[in-house]
Amino acid sequence: MPSIGPLEIMAVAVVALIVFGPQRLPEIARSVGRALNELKRQASDIRSEFESGLDITDEPAEPDEPAEPDEPAEPDEPAEPDEPEDPKPEDPKPEDPGTKEL
């Protein structure tokens, strides 16, 4: 976008003076100023509403504290199993029929 210098602003003011006349130009300038002011205010309101809705802040977010457990903590000792572990008896090895003694 090209920059607008003082010469361009002066040219727009002269054209506006010629088109609208000296009586209506202050009234139009006031109306444009009020409209721009209202537009800026609404943009600021919308921005703040989005920021509050999205919870955007400049401050770092604090971590949530862990919730207190409802039940007391379990002891450090392991719980006993419901069924005792019995070693399985080893299956006897099947005998080879050719090695039987008579």
MARDREN-146648 format. One record per residue (C-alpha): residue number from 1; residue in one letter; x, y negated, z negated. Coordinates in nm, 3 decimals, padded with zeros to 5 digits. Each point is the difference from the previous one (the first is absolute). Example, Ala and Ser with C-alpha at 12.3 -4.5 7.8 and 13.67 -1.06 7.14 Angstrom:
2
REC  resi  resn       c1       c2       c3
REC     1     a   01.230   00.450  -00.780
REC     2     s   00.137  -00.344   00.066
***
This chain:
102
REC  resi  resn       c1       c2       c3
REC     1     m   00.000   00.000   00.000
REC     2     p   00.148  -00.335   00.096
REC     3     s   00.066  -00.250  -00.275
REC     4     i  -00.205  -00.320  -00.012
REC     5     g   00.209  -00.312  -00.036
REC     6     p  -00.096  -00.356  -00.090
REC     7     l  -00.046  -00.095   00.368
REC     8     e  -00.260   00.275   00.054
REC     9     i  -00.187  -00.098  -00.318
REC    10     m  -00.010  -00.363   00.114
REC    11     a  -00.130   00.103   00.345
REC    12     v  -00.283   00.205  -00.159
REC    13     a  -00.089  -00.295  -00.229
REC    14     v  -00.018  -00.244   00.297
REC    15     v  -00.220   00.240   00.201
REC    16     a  -00.228   00.054  -00.303
REC    17     l  -00.025  -00.379  -00.051
REC    18     i  -00.097  -00.049   00.364
REC    19     v  -00.253   00.288   00.006
REC    20     f  -00.171  -00.056  -00.338
REC    21     g   00.053  -00.375  -00.051
REC    22     p   00.125  -00.189  -00.306
REC    23     q  -00.330   00.021  -00.192
REC    24     r  -00.045   00.379   00.016
REC    25     l   00.367   00.106  -00.024
REC    26     p   00.032  -00.038  -00.385
REC    27     e  -00.326   00.193  -00.046
REC    28     i   00.122   00.284   00.225
REC    29     a   00.342   00.008  -00.169
REC    30     r  -00.173   00.027  -00.341
REC    31     s  -00.218   00.287   00.124
REC    32     v   00.300   00.186   00.145
REC    33     g   00.194  -00.052  -00.324
REC    34     r  -00.288   00.135  -00.211
REC    35     a  -00.040   00.301   00.231
REC    36     l   00.372   00.082  -00.020
REC    37     n  -00.006  -00.039  -00.379
REC    38     e  -00.299   00.237  -00.027
REC    39     l   00.171   00.250   00.231
REC    40     k   00.314  -00.002  -00.216
REC    41     r  -00.206   00.045  -00.317
REC    42     q  -00.192   00.295   00.146
REC    43     a   00.321   00.161   00.125
REC    44     s   00.149  -00.035  -00.348
REC    45     d  -00.312   00.151  -00.160
REC    46     i   00.005   00.295   00.240
REC    47     r   00.372   00.057  -00.059
REC    48     s  -00.043  -00.002  -00.378
REC    49     e  -00.299   00.235   00.028
REC    50     f   00.205   00.246   00.208
REC    51     e   00.292  -00.023  -00.241
REC    52     s  -00.221   00.068  -00.300
REC    53     g  -00.176   00.282   00.186
REC    54     l   00.327   00.161   00.100
REC    55     d   00.160  -00.084  -00.336
REC    56     i   00.299  -00.170   00.159
REC    57     t   00.206  -00.190  -00.254
REC    58     d   00.346  -00.151  -00.009
REC    59     e   00.074   00.172  -00.331
REC    60     p   00.116   00.364   00.002
REC    61     a  -00.269   00.244  -00.098
REC    62     e   00.034   00.151  -00.346
REC    63     p  -00.010   00.380  -00.013
REC    64     d  -00.308   00.150  -00.157
REC    65     e   00.050   00.140  -00.346
REC    66     p  -00.057   00.376  -00.026
REC    67     a  -00.335   00.092  -00.147
REC    68     e  -00.009   00.155  -00.345
REC    69     p  -00.067   00.376   00.017
REC    70     d  -00.331   00.117  -00.145
REC    71     e   00.152   00.321  -00.136
REC    72     p   00.303   00.023  -00.227
REC    73     a   00.326   00.092   00.166
REC    74     e   00.078   00.369   00.029
REC    75     p   00.280   00.137  -00.219
REC    76     d   00.340   00.060   00.154
REC    77     e  -00.018   00.375  -00.073
REC    78     p  -00.132   00.212   00.285
REC    79     a  -00.334   00.161  -00.059
REC    80     e  -00.010   00.377  -00.047
REC    81     p  -00.132   00.186   00.302
REC    82     d  -00.346   00.155  -00.025
REC    83     e   00.128   00.345   00.097
REC    84     p   00.331   00.131  -00.127
REC    85     e   00.243   00.092   00.269
REC    86     d   00.046   00.376  -00.002
REC    87     p   00.277   00.139   00.211
REC    88     k  -00.141   00.230   00.265
REC    89     p   00.113   00.358  -00.032
REC    90     e   00.212   00.100   00.292
REC    91     d  -00.155   00.251   00.232
REC    92     p   00.191   00.326   00.003
REC    93     k   00.190   00.049   00.319
REC    94     p  -00.163   00.252   00.226
REC    95     e   00.202   00.314   00.024
REC    96     d   00.127   00.117   00.331
REC    97     p  -00.169   00.335   00.070
REC    98     g   00.322   00.146   00.140
REC    99     t   00.194  -00.061  -00.322
REC   100     k  -00.229   00.183  -00.241
REC   101     e   00.160   00.261  -00.214
REC   102     l  -00.162   00.338  -00.031
***
